[in-house]
Amino acid sequence: MKFYKTLEVPVSSRELHDWHMRDGAFDRLVAPWDDVREIRADPVANGAKRIFDVKKGGVWIRWVADHVDVVDGESFTDVQEKGPFSEWRHTHRFDDLGPNRSRLVDDIEFALPAGALGEAVAGGSVMDDIERMFTYRHRTTLADLEFHSSLGGERKTIGVTGASGLIGKQLCALLTTGGHRVVRFVRKKDQPADDEIRWSTDGVVDVDRMEELDAVIHLAGESVAQRWTTESKRRILESRTKGTAAIVDAIRQSESKPEAFICASAVGFYGDTGASVVDETADPGDDFLAQVCKEWEAEAAKASDYCRVVIGRIGVVLDPRGGALRKLLPVFLGGAGGPVGSGDQLMSWVGIDDVITAFATAVQDETMEGAYNFVGTEPVRQETFARVLAEVVHRPALIPTPAFAIKTMFGEMGKATVLASTGVRPKRLRDHGFRFRAETLEEALRHCLGRDAEDPGMLRPETKLSA
């Protein structure tokens, strides 16, 4: 069986090639609806390997791919040595179309187990899955390349805390595929690698290694999604205030200071906004999450004595690999989804790609400073969110979750997060000219779930399928 798909991009064939060679390309190209864990990733060269596990039908399957026929700047091929197919040969080609124009070609030949019987039984669904995956890959490739081209500027060395989290992993992948060097802050006791800096939230940071950083992005903090007790509240607060203070103090001690400190925060800063939609000019709330955000941001602001500071107040991040969507998706796919509580409460959503491009923009754009709402274009009512998600996955949204059930299951945390109304808009990002990849909630969900509508505005690269 054969699959063939092309995509024209507004960069040179060398840049297109180099994007695929850099660390992070695999993470940017893996479909978010697939469970994949990378085991080994050699630099692409003849004889090198990429090994990863993919979860299918509840079972982890090992995939071993050999890199062959590598032609620098032009093409390379992955051949399955071990995996779910009887045969798999994927050629990546980068065609030169002239100045700052090139074509990506994905040319795949594969065979299913059980030969003709396997093709007859599963060939159609496998082809659909491959088309779905490569539509996502091509859209992401195009958008990332356009983003990096629009920013321009020199390549930087960027330190990142929370690099293994939902946002951190994709942000690091975006930065490295853009040619930046990422140094991860780690809490390991043994000797850190060249691309790691040892740190802890109690104030221990390897200050000498800070000297090489052009910017620091601080994402780390204990998860809020847990039942709140006196002890868990203390951990949630101190993981942010003490961790931020440790980074800021390390910046203070550094002789060569970073140009920028970009610190995460959350839309919980505003508390429950009721029926109102607020922007960055609004006052903070007075509940626990608002207090956490205020103290967190106050620690981050102390870095303004030494460098430019940007604070990103993040909304509900939409990505099936984690966060709220990962928990909700199985419920909706099972036909048991619906609005939570009254359904009237406002929800400030944001697509994962818009979050990470906002952080990356804050590193590069020297005009950005102060607090920004890293949220989608407009908040929606919770009932609207449930209806749109149900439409995207072709399921009903008829079974509401009553407020008392949320309070029983999650206590104060459920009341302050799931049942609270937080209507926030990204005024300063809009005023800054930030280009959102997802202008609507439906567009964000369709992209991250691989559920494209028949919309002529969607990317439609040339595709050929054949048996």
C-alpha positions in Angstrom: 0.0 0.0 0.0 1.2 3.5 -0.7 0.6 7.0 0.8 1.9 10.2 -0.7 1.5 13.8 0.6 3.1 17.1 -0.2 3.3 20.5 1.4 4.8 23.8 0.0 6.4 26.0 2.6 7.8 29.6 2.5 11.3 28.7 3.5 14.4 27.3 1.7 14.8 23.5 1.2 17.8 23.8 3.6 15.8 25.3 6.4 13.0 22.8 5.8 15.6 20.0 6.0 17.3 21.5 9.1 13.9 21.8 10.9 13.4 18.1 10.6 17.0 17.3 11.8 16.8 19.4 15.0 15.9 18.1 18.4 12.2 18.5 19.1 11.0 17.7 15.5 9.7 14.3 16.6 7.8 15.9 19.5 6.3 18.5 17.3 5.2 15.9 14.7 3.7 13.2 16.9 -0.1 13.4 16.8 -1.3 14.5 20.2 -4.1 12.0 20.3 -1.5 9.1 20.1 0.2 7.8 23.2 3.9 7.8 22.2 7.1 7.6 24.4 10.5 8.1 22.8 13.2 5.6 23.9 16.2 6.5 21.7 16.7 9.2 19.1 20.0 9.2 17.2 20.9 12.2 15.0 19.7 11.3 11.5 22.5 9.6 9.6 22.9 6.4 7.7 22.7 3.5 10.2 21.2 5.6 13.0 18.0 4.5 14.8 14.9 6.0 16.3 13.1 3.8 18.9 9.8 4.6 20.5 6.8 2.9 22.0 3.3 3.6 20.7 0.1 2.5 22.5 -2.5 0.8 20.4 -5.6 -0.9 21.8 -4.3 -0.5 25.4 -1.0 -2.3 24.5 2.5 -0.6 24.1 4.2 -1.6 20.9 7.9 -1.1 20.3 8.8 0.6 17.0 12.4 0.5 15.8 13.2 2.6 12.7 16.5 2.6 10.8 17.6 5.8 9.0 18.9 5.0 5.5 19.5 6.7 2.1 20.4 10.0 3.9 21.3 12.7 1.4 22.3 15.9 3.2 19.8 18.7 2.5 17.7 16.6 0.2 16.1 13.5 1.8 16.2 10.6 4.2 14.3 7.4 4.7 13.0 5.5 7.7 12.7 1.8 7.4 10.8 -0.2 10.1 13.0 -2.8 11.7 10.4 -3.8 14.3 6.9 -2.4 14.7 3.2 -2.8 14.0 3.5 -3.1 10.2 4.8 -6.0 8.2 6.7 -3.4 6.2 7.1 0.4 6.5 9.3 2.6 4.4 8.9 6.4 4.8 10.9 8.7 2.5 11.1 12.4 3.6 12.1 14.6 0.7 12.8 18.4 0.6 12.5 19.8 -2.9 13.9 23.2 -3.8 11.4 25.4 -5.5 13.4 28.6 -5.7 14.3 31.4 -3.2 12.6 30.8 0.1 10.2 28.2 -1.3 10.4 24.5 -1.0 8.2 21.4 -1.0 8.0 18.7 1.7 7.2 15.2 0.3 6.2 12.3 2.5 6.3 9.1 0.4 5.3 6.0 2.3 5.1 2.3 1.2 3.8 -0.1 3.8 2.2 -3.5 4.3 -0.2 -4.7 7.0 0.1 -8.0 8.8 -1.8 -11.0 7.3 -1.2 -9.7 3.8 -4.3 -9.4 1.5 -6.6 -10.3 4.4 -5.1 -7.6 6.6 -5.6 -5.0 3.8 -9.2 -6.1 3.2 -10.1 -5.9 6.9 -8.1 -2.9 8.1 -6.6 -1.2 5.0 -9.2 1.5 4.8 -9.1 2.5 8.5 -5.3 2.5 8.5 -5.2 4.8 5.4 -7.6 7.1 7.2 -5.4 7.1 10.3 -2.3 7.9 8.3 -4.1 10.7 6.4 -5.3 12.2 9.7 -1.8 12.0 11.2 -0.1 13.6 8.2 -2.7 16.4 7.9 -1.8 17.3 11.5 2.0 17.0 10.8 1.9 19.2 7.7 -0.2 21.9 9.4 2.1 21.9 12.3 5.2 22.0 10.2 3.9 24.9 8.1 2.7 26.9 11.1 6.0 26.4 13.0 8.1 27.4 10.0 6.0 30.5 9.4 6.2 31.4 13.1 10.0 31.1 13.2 10.4 33.1 10.0 8.1 35.9 11.3 10.2 36.4 14.4 13.6 36.3 12.8 16.3 37.4 15.2 19.4 35.6 16.5 19.3 32.1 17.9 19.4 32.1 21.7 20.2 29.9 24.6 17.1 29.5 26.8 16.7 28.0 30.2 13.4 26.3 30.9 12.0 25.0 34.2 9.1 22.6 34.1 10.5 21.3 30.8 9.0 17.9 31.1 5.4 19.1 31.7 2.6 19.4 29.2 3.5 23.0 28.1 7.2 22.6 28.7 7.8 19.6 26.5 6.1 21.2 23.5 7.7 24.6 24.2 11.2 23.1 24.2 10.4 21.3 21.0 9.2 24.5 19.3 12.3 26.4 20.5 14.9 23.7 19.4 13.3 23.2 16.0 13.6 27.0 15.6 17.4 26.7 16.1 17.5 27.8 19.7 19.5 25.9 22.3 17.4 24.8 25.3 18.9 24.2 28.8 16.6 22.4 31.1 16.5 23.0 34.9 16.5 19.6 36.6 16.2 18.3 40.2 18.6 15.4 39.8 21.4 14.6 42.3 23.9 13.2 39.9 26.0 15.3 37.5 23.7 17.2 35.1 24.3 17.0 31.3 25.6 19.9 29.2 22.0 20.8 28.4 20.9 20.8 32.1 21.2 23.1 35.1 20.7 21.7 38.6 18.2 23.5 40.7 15.7 23.1 43.6 12.8 25.2 44.9 14.6 25.7 48.2 17.0 28.1 46.6 19.8 25.9 45.2 20.6 26.9 41.7 23.9 26.4 39.8 24.6 30.1 39.3 27.7 29.5 37.2 25.6 27.8 34.5 23.2 30.8 34.4 25.9 32.8 32.8 25.3 31.2 29.4 21.5 31.9 29.3 20.0 34.6 27.1 16.6 34.1 28.6 14.8 32.0 31.3 11.3 30.6 31.0 9.9 29.5 34.4 7.0 27.0 34.2 7.5 24.8 37.2 4.9 24.5 40.0 3.0 21.8 41.8 -0.2 20.8 40.1 -3.4 22.6 41.3 -5.5 19.6 40.2 -5.6 17.8 43.5 -7.8 17.8 46.6 -6.9 20.9 48.6 -5.8 20.4 52.2 -3.8 22.7 54.4 -0.7 20.8 53.4 -1.4 20.7 49.6 -2.2 24.4 49.6 1.2 25.1 51.2 3.0 23.0 48.6 1.1 24.7 45.7 2.0 28.1 47.0 5.6 27.5 48.0 6.4 25.5 44.8 5.7 28.8 43.0 6.9 31.5 45.3 10.1 29.7 46.5 10.9 28.3 43.1 10.5 31.7 41.5 12.5 33.4 44.2 15.3 30.9 43.7 15.5 31.7 39.9 15.4 35.4 40.5 18.1 35.2 43.1 20.3 33.2 40.7 19.7 35.9 38.1 20.7 38.6 40.6 24.0 36.7 41.4 24.9 36.2 37.8 27.5 38.5 36.3 26.2 38.0 32.8 22.4 38.3 33.2 19.7 37.0 30.9 17.9 39.4 28.7 14.5 38.3 29.7 12.7 36.3 32.5 9.4 34.9 31.3 7.3 33.5 34.1 4.1 31.5 34.0 1.0 32.5 36.0 -2.7 31.6 35.5 -6.0 33.3 34.9 -6.9 32.3 38.4 -5.3 35.6 39.2 -8.7 37.2 38.5 -10.7 34.9 40.7 -14.4 34.3 39.8 -15.4 37.0 37.3 -19.1 35.9 37.1 -20.7 37.0 33.9 -18.0 39.6 33.2 -15.1 39.2 30.7 -12.0 40.9 31.9 -8.5 41.8 30.5 -5.1 42.7 32.0 -6.4 45.9 33.5 -8.7 44.0 36.0 -8.0 43.7 39.7 -6.9 40.4 41.2 -9.5 38.2 42.9 -9.5 37.3 46.6 -9.7 33.5 46.7 -6.9 31.0 47.2 -5.8 30.7 43.5 -5.8 34.5 43.1 -3.6 34.8 46.2 -1.2 32.2 44.8 -1.0 34.0 41.5 -0.5 37.4 43.2 2.4 36.1 45.3 3.9 34.2 42.4 3.9 37.2 40.1 5.2 39.4 42.9 8.3 37.2 43.2 8.7 37.2 39.4 8.5 41.0 39.2 11.6 41.3 41.4 13.6 40.2 38.4 12.7 43.5 36.7 15.7 45.1 38.5 18.0 42.9 36.3 16.2 42.1 33.1 12.9 42.4 31.1 10.1 40.4 32.8 7.0 39.0 31.0 4.3 37.1 32.9 1.9 34.8 31.0 -1.4 34.2 32.7 -2.5 30.9 31.2 -6.0 29.6 30.6 -7.3 26.0 30.3 -4.8 24.4 27.9 -6.4 22.2 25.3 -4.3 19.1 24.5 -5.4 15.5 24.8 -1.9 14.6 26.2 -2.8 16.2 29.5 -4.8 18.7 31.6 -8.6 19.0 31.5 -9.0 17.6 27.9 -7.2 14.4 28.7 -9.7 13.7 31.6 -12.8 14.8 29.6 -12.1 13.1 26.3 -12.8 9.5 27.4 -16.1 10.6 29.0 -17.2 12.4 25.8 -16.1 9.6 23.5 -18.1 7.2 25.7 -21.2 9.3 25.0 -21.5 10.5 28.7 -20.3 14.1 28.2 -22.2 17.2 29.0 -22.0 20.6 30.8 -20.7 20.8 34.3 -22.8 22.6 37.0 -25.1 25.2 35.6 -23.1 25.4 32.3 -23.3 29.2 32.5 -19.8 29.7 33.9 -17.2 31.1 31.6 -14.2 29.2 30.6 -11.0 30.7 29.2 -9.5 28.1 26.9 -6.3 28.2 24.8 -4.8 25.8 22.3 -1.4 24.3 23.3 0.3 25.8 20.2 -0.9 29.3 21.0 0.5 29.0 24.5 3.9 27.9 23.4 4.2 30.4 20.6 3.2 33.2 23.1 6.1 32.1 25.4 8.5 31.9 22.4 7.4 35.3 21.2 8.0 36.8 24.7 11.6 35.6 24.5 12.3 37.1 21.1 10.2 40.3 21.1 11.9 42.9 23.3 8.8 45.1 23.2 6.9 42.6 25.4 6.9 43.4 29.1 4.6 42.9 32.0 1.5 40.7 32.3 -0.3 39.1 29.4 -3.3 36.8 29.3 -2.2 33.7 27.4 -5.7 32.6 26.5 -7.7 32.0 23.4 -9.5 34.7 21.4 -12.7 34.7 23.5 -13.9 32.7 26.6 -17.0 30.5 26.1 -19.7 29.3 28.5 -19.1 25.8 29.9 -22.2 24.6 28.1 -20.8 25.8 24.8 -17.5 24.1 25.4 -19.3 20.8 26.1 -21.5 21.2 23.0 -18.5 22.0 20.7 -16.4 19.2 22.0 -19.3 16.7 21.5 -19.8 17.9 17.9 -16.1 17.6 17.1 -16.0 13.9 18.4 -19.5 13.2 17.0 -21.1 12.3 20.3 -24.0 13.7 22.2 -23.6 16.1 25.2 -26.7 15.3 27.1 -25.5 14.2 30.5 -24.7 17.1 32.8 -22.5 16.8 35.9 -24.3 18.4 38.8 -22.4 20.9 40.9 -22.8 18.8 44.1 -20.9 15.9 42.4 -18.0 18.2 41.6 -17.9 19.5 45.2 -18.1 16.0 46.6 -15.3 14.7 44.4 -12.9 17.6 44.5 -14.0 19.8 47.4 -12.7 23.4 47.4 -10.5 22.8 44.3 -13.5 21.8 42.2 -15.5 24.8 43.3 -12.6 27.2 42.6 -11.7 25.8 39.2 -14.4 23.7 37.5 -17.4 25.5 38.9 -15.9 29.1 38.9 -16.5 31.5 36.1 -13.3 32.9 34.7 -13.9 35.1 31.6 -10.6 36.5 30.4 -9.6 37.9 27.0 -6.1 38.4 25.5 -6.3 42.1 25.0 -2.5 42.8 25.3 -1.6 39.9 23.0 -4.2 41.2 20.4 -2.9 44.7 20.7 0.6 43.4 20.2 -0.4 41.8 16.9 -0.1 38.2 18.1 -1.3 35.8 15.4 -3.5 33.0 16.9 -3.3 29.7 15.2 -6.8 28.8 16.6 -9.2 31.7 16.2 -12.1 29.6 17.6 -12.6 26.9 20.2 -13.8 24.5 17.4 -10.7 25.1 15.4 -8.5 24.4 18.4 -10.2 21.2 19.3 -10.3 19.9 15.7 -6.6 20.5 15.3 -5.4 18.8 18.5 -7.8 15.9 18.1 -7.3 15.4 14.4 -10.9 15.9 13.6 -10.9 18.2 10.6 -14.1 19.8 9.2 -14.6 20.1 5.5 -13.6 23.7 5.6 -11.8 25.2 2.5 -9.8 27.4 4.8 -8.1 24.3 6.3 -4.8 23.3 4.9 -5.2 20.7 2.2 -1.8 19.6 0.9 -1.8 17.2 -2.1 -2.5 13.7 -1.0 -2.5 10.4 -3.0 -3.6 7.1 -1.5 -3.4 3.8 -3.3 -3.4 0.1 -2.5 
